[in-house]
Amino acid sequence: MKAPAKIQITVWLLGLAGAALFTILLIRQGAPQVGVAFASAGWAIAAVVIYHLTVPVFLDALAWWVL
């Protein structure tokens, strides 16, 4: 099923806006400082990413199983 053109354009524009904001962050704060901030968070960032990728998928699968 193909997404309508307006949704596709919106997704592209939001993706470009996110990339632009990240680029501005790197320019204003400096790439080394941003890297240090990510490194200081350590495994917390990985845990948040894993949580946000696995929990919704598990709950969706569980919901389909119930149906």
N, C-alpha and C positions, 0 to 999 in steps of 0.2 A: 504494500500500500504506500503510495507516494504522498509525502507531506505537501500541503498547499504551499504555493509560492510565497505567500506572506510570512508563513511560519519559518520557511527556509531562510528568507532574507533576515528575519529577526534573529534567528540563531547565529547566522554569520556576523551580523552587526554586534551582537552581544559578545561573541567570541573575539572579535577584533577589539572591542572596548576593553575586555579583560586583558588581552595581550598588551594593549597600549598602557593600561594602568600598571601592569607588572613591569613594563619597560621604564615607565616614569619612576617607579619605586627603585629600580636598579640604578637609574641615573642620579636621582636625588640622594639616596642613602649610600650608594656604592655597592657594587657586587660583593666585595669581601665582607662588608657588614651584614648584608642580607644572608650570606652564607653562614656567618657566625651565628646569627639569630636562628636559622634553621638547625644548625648543629647543636646549639644549646638546648633546643627543644627535644633533641634526641629521638627516642623511640615513641614519644607522645604523638608526633606527626604521623608516623607509620601506623600507630594504633588507631588514630582517628580515621585515616584513609581506609584501613581494613574494616573497621566498624561500619563506615558508611557504604562500603561496597558489599559486605556480606549480610548484614542484618536486613536491609530491604529485600535482597534477593531471597533470603531464607523465608521472610514473612510472605512474600509474593508466592513462593512455592507452596508454603503451608496453606495459604488462602485457596490456591487452585486445587490442592489436595482435598480440602474440605468440600469444595464444590463437587 
